[in-house]
């Protein structure tokens, strides 16, 4: 008989794509995901999964390159950098009109009510409004107004919502923490991009001309090319990218370094913009809150995704983050199953 799993998906910006790899690994092992609670990107991925549309969602996000992500940015000048109508409009197309009570499994999305300074659980009503409110990252997405309530990212109060699934009577609670500072470090795997994706990237590079620093070492050149590309595209949240092998990085390998294969590990040494500063501060708070939630309600299995693997805004790295989630889930569940024998 399959073990029934209550799955908790935490907040963490672009790292939320790792949730997809975790879900696929859990299902591959024969576990039955019986209910989901999620916050921010965890609420989005969890909601799409509960609606039975995760394969379609994965195909869409894996097709996005730098420029595709930028085209989804509908700039706002009120209470957030992005309105989010393009992003969530596409999610609505994938999922269709759906109420939470009509999903195939119980689902909870956690948001924060700024007006009344309290946590809000969405367990019924419009799925899209629940996901949009839970993922309204302060300074990035505009808040969701619901009556006299102003709703923003649930990670402000509860970045790892374990409590909603405690009474689910499942065999296991598996929680995915995207803000881990664990000493067991992982780095993003290097994946071969589709030919069309690479061609678009090369077209952008060819337009840079003399701006490319060809005199630099290969690893430095790769990083500078990525930065220059995003600057040309107008990315307001430019940060240093992270790319490396799929093997766990050794402790202390935090500074920029190049291996024989040309892979690079970059430590995020500081914010690159005001928006980055705000969100790094937000992440520090989430890291601390997540530790309290784990201590108060320890899950049976805790899957830790290191927050250093990518920056908060790197939504163009879906394939790598999905694969990383699968790898970390595989290692964590291997250890759990060995100890459970």
C-alpha positions in Angstrom: 0.0 0.0 0.0 1.3 3.4 -0.9 2.3 5.8 1.9 0.2 8.9 1.9 2.2 12.1 2.0 1.2 15.6 3.3 3.5 17.9 1.3 4.6 21.3 2.4 6.1 23.6 -0.2 8.0 26.6 1.1 8.6 30.1 -0.3 11.8 31.2 -2.0 11.3 33.0 -5.3 12.8 31.2 -8.4 14.1 28.4 -6.2 10.4 27.4 -6.0 10.9 25.6 -9.4 12.8 23.0 -7.3 9.4 21.9 -5.9 8.6 20.4 -9.3 11.6 18.1 -9.2 10.8 17.1 -5.6 7.2 16.2 -6.5 8.4 14.1 -9.4 10.9 12.2 -7.3 8.2 11.6 -4.6 5.8 10.2 -7.1 8.6 8.1 -8.8 9.1 6.3 -5.5 5.5 5.3 -5.3 4.3 7.7 -2.6 0.8 9.2 -2.8 0.6 12.9 -2.3 -2.7 13.3 -0.4 -2.7 17.0 0.5 -0.6 20.1 -0.1 0.1 23.3 1.8 2.2 26.0 0.0 3.5 29.5 0.4 4.4 31.9 -2.4 6.0 29.8 -5.2 5.2 26.8 -3.2 1.5 27.8 -3.4 1.8 28.3 -7.1 3.5 24.9 -7.8 1.2 23.1 -5.3 -1.9 24.6 -6.8 -0.9 23.7 -10.4 -0.1 20.2 -9.2 -3.4 19.8 -7.3 -5.2 20.9 -10.5 -3.4 18.2 -12.5 -1.6 20.6 -14.8 2.0 20.3 -13.6 3.3 18.7 -16.9 1.9 21.6 -18.9 3.3 24.2 -16.5 6.7 22.5 -16.5 6.8 22.6 -20.3 6.0 26.3 -20.3 8.6 27.4 -17.7 11.3 25.3 -19.2 10.7 27.0 -22.6 11.4 30.5 -21.1 14.8 32.2 -21.7 16.0 35.6 -20.5 14.0 37.6 -23.0 10.8 35.5 -22.5 11.0 36.2 -18.8 11.5 39.9 -19.4 8.4 40.0 -21.7 6.3 38.7 -18.8 7.3 41.8 -16.7 4.4 44.2 -16.8 5.9 47.1 -14.9 3.9 48.8 -12.2 4.4 52.1 -10.4 2.2 51.3 -7.5 3.2 49.1 -4.4 5.3 46.7 -6.5 7.6 46.5 -9.5 5.3 44.1 -11.4 1.5 43.8 -11.8 1.8 40.1 -12.5 -1.1 40.0 -14.9 1.0 38.4 -17.7 2.5 35.7 -15.5 -0.7 34.7 -13.7 -2.7 35.2 -16.9 -0.5 32.4 -18.5 -1.0 30.2 -15.4 -4.7 30.8 -15.7 -4.6 29.6 -19.3 -2.8 26.4 -18.3 -4.9 25.6 -15.3 -8.3 26.9 -16.4 -11.0 28.3 -14.1 -10.8 26.4 -10.8 -12.0 26.6 -7.2 -9.9 25.1 -4.5 -12.7 22.9 -3.3 -12.9 21.3 -6.7 -9.2 20.2 -6.7 -8.4 16.5 -6.6 -6.6 16.8 -3.2 -6.9 19.2 -0.2 -4.9 22.3 -0.8 -3.9 25.3 1.3 -2.3 28.5 0.1 -0.9 30.8 2.8 -0.9 34.6 2.4 -0.3 37.6 4.8 -3.0 40.2 5.5 -1.1 43.4 6.0 -4.2 45.3 7.1 -4.9 43.1 10.1 -1.4 41.8 10.4 -2.3 38.1 10.3 -1.8 34.9 8.4 -4.5 33.9 5.9 -5.2 30.4 4.8 -7.0 29.8 1.4 -8.7 26.5 1.5 -11.7 27.3 -0.6 -12.7 29.8 -3.3 -10.9 30.9 -6.4 -7.6 29.1 -6.9 -6.0 31.8 -8.9 -6.7 34.5 -6.4 -5.2 32.3 -3.7 -2.0 31.6 -5.6 -1.7 35.3 -6.7 -2.1 36.5 -3.1 0.3 34.0 -1.6 2.9 34.9 -4.2 2.6 38.7 -3.9 6.3 39.1 -3.0 6.7 42.5 -1.3 8.4 45.0 -3.6 8.2 42.7 -6.6 4.5 41.9 -7.2 1.6 44.3 -6.4 -0.6 43.2 -3.4 -4.0 41.6 -3.9 -6.9 43.6 -2.5 -9.7 41.5 -1.0 -12.4 43.6 0.6 -10.6 45.7 3.2 -7.6 43.3 3.3 -4.3 43.9 1.5 -2.8 40.5 0.9 0.9 39.8 0.2 3.3 36.9 0.2 2.7 34.4 3.0 6.4 34.1 3.6 6.2 37.3 5.5 4.8 35.3 8.5 5.0 31.6 7.5 7.5 30.7 4.8 7.1 26.9 5.5 3.4 26.3 6.3 3.5 22.9 8.2 0.6 23.6 10.5 -2.2 23.3 7.8 -1.3 19.6 7.2 -0.7 18.5 10.8 -4.3 17.2 11.1 -4.3 15.5 7.7 -3.8 12.0 9.1 -1.2 11.2 6.4 1.6 8.7 6.9 4.3 11.3 6.3 4.8 15.0 6.4 7.4 16.0 3.8 8.5 19.7 3.9 10.6 21.5 1.3 12.6 24.4 2.7 13.9 26.7 0.0 15.9 28.9 2.5 18.3 26.4 3.9 21.7 27.4 5.2 22.7 23.7 5.6 26.4 22.9 5.4 25.6 20.2 2.8 25.8 22.4 -0.2 24.5 21.7 -3.7 25.0 23.6 -6.9 22.9 24.0 -10.0 23.5 21.3 -12.5 24.6 22.3 -16.0 22.0 21.2 -18.5 22.1 21.3 -22.3 19.6 23.8 -23.6 17.4 23.1 -26.6 18.8 24.3 -29.9 16.2 27.0 -30.4 17.0 28.4 -26.9 20.7 28.4 -27.6 20.2 30.2 -30.9 18.2 33.0 -29.3 20.9 33.4 -26.7 23.6 33.4 -29.4 21.7 36.1 -31.3 21.7 38.3 -28.3 25.4 37.8 -27.8 26.2 38.6 -31.4 24.5 42.0 -30.9 26.9 42.9 -28.1 29.9 43.3 -30.4 32.9 44.9 -28.7 31.1 44.9 -25.3 32.2 41.3 -24.8 35.3 40.9 -22.7 37.2 38.4 -24.8 40.4 38.9 -23.0 39.1 37.5 -19.8 39.5 33.9 -18.6 36.7 31.5 -19.9 34.9 31.3 -16.6 34.9 35.1 -16.0 33.9 35.6 -19.6 30.9 33.4 -19.2 29.7 35.3 -16.2 30.3 38.7 -17.8 28.5 37.6 -21.0 25.5 36.7 -18.9 25.6 40.0 -17.1 26.0 42.0 -20.3 23.1 40.1 -21.9 20.7 40.9 -19.1 21.8 44.5 -19.1 21.2 44.9 -22.8 17.8 43.2 -22.2 17.1 45.7 -19.5 16.9 43.4 -16.5 16.3 45.6 -13.4 17.3 42.9 -11.0 20.7 42.0 -12.5 22.6 39.6 -10.2 25.5 37.3 -10.6 24.4 33.9 -12.0 25.3 30.6 -10.5 26.2 27.5 -12.5 28.0 24.4 -11.5 28.0 20.7 -11.6 25.2 18.6 -10.1 27.5 17.2 -7.4 27.3 18.8 -3.9 29.9 21.6 -3.6 32.4 21.2 -0.9 32.1 23.5 2.1 34.3 26.5 1.6 33.9 26.6 -2.1 31.9 29.7 -1.8 34.1 32.2 -3.8 34.2 32.4 -7.6 36.2 29.6 -9.0 36.5 27.7 -12.3 37.0 24.0 -12.6 38.6 22.1 -15.5 35.2 21.8 -17.1 34.6 25.5 -16.9 31.8 25.3 -14.3 31.6 28.2 -11.9 30.4 28.6 -8.3 29.7 32.2 -7.3 28.9 33.3 -3.8 26.3 36.1 -3.6 28.4 38.8 -2.0 25.8 41.5 -1.8 22.7 43.1 -3.4 23.0 44.5 -6.9 20.1 46.9 -6.7 17.6 48.4 -4.2 15.1 45.7 -5.2 17.7 43.0 -4.6 18.5 44.6 -1.2 14.8 44.5 -0.2 14.5 40.9 -1.2 17.7 39.7 0.4 16.4 41.2 3.6 13.1 39.4 3.1 15.0 36.2 2.5 17.0 36.6 5.8 13.7 37.0 7.6 12.2 33.9 5.9 15.3 31.8 6.8 14.9 32.6 10.5 11.1 32.1 10.5 11.4 28.7 8.6 13.8 27.5 11.4 11.2 28.3 14.0 8.4 26.5 12.1 10.6 23.4 11.7 11.5 23.4 15.4 7.8 23.8 16.4 6.4 21.2 14.1 9.2 18.9 12.8 8.2 17.2 9.6 9.0 13.5 9.1 11.2 14.4 6.1 12.8 17.8 5.6 14.2 18.5 2.1 16.6 21.4 2.3 17.3 23.4 -0.9 20.3 25.8 -0.2 19.3 29.4 -0.8 22.7 30.2 -2.3 22.1 28.1 -5.5 20.5 31.0 -7.3 19.2 34.5 -6.8 15.6 35.2 -5.9 14.8 36.6 -9.4 16.5 34.0 -11.7 13.2 32.6 -13.1 15.0 31.7 -16.4 16.7 28.8 -14.7 13.7 26.5 -14.4 15.3 23.3 -16.0 18.4 23.5 -13.7 16.3 24.2 -10.6 13.8 21.4 -11.3 16.7 18.9 -11.7 18.3 20.2 -8.5 15.1 19.6 -6.6 15.0 16.0 -7.9 18.6 15.4 -6.9 18.2 16.8 -3.4 14.9 14.9 -2.9 16.5 11.7 -4.1 19.4 12.0 -1.6 17.1 13.0 1.2 14.6 10.2 0.6 17.3 7.7 0.2 18.6 8.5 3.6 15.1 8.5 5.1 14.3 5.1 3.6 17.6 3.6 4.8 16.8 4.7 8.4 13.2 3.5 8.2 14.1 -0.1 7.4 
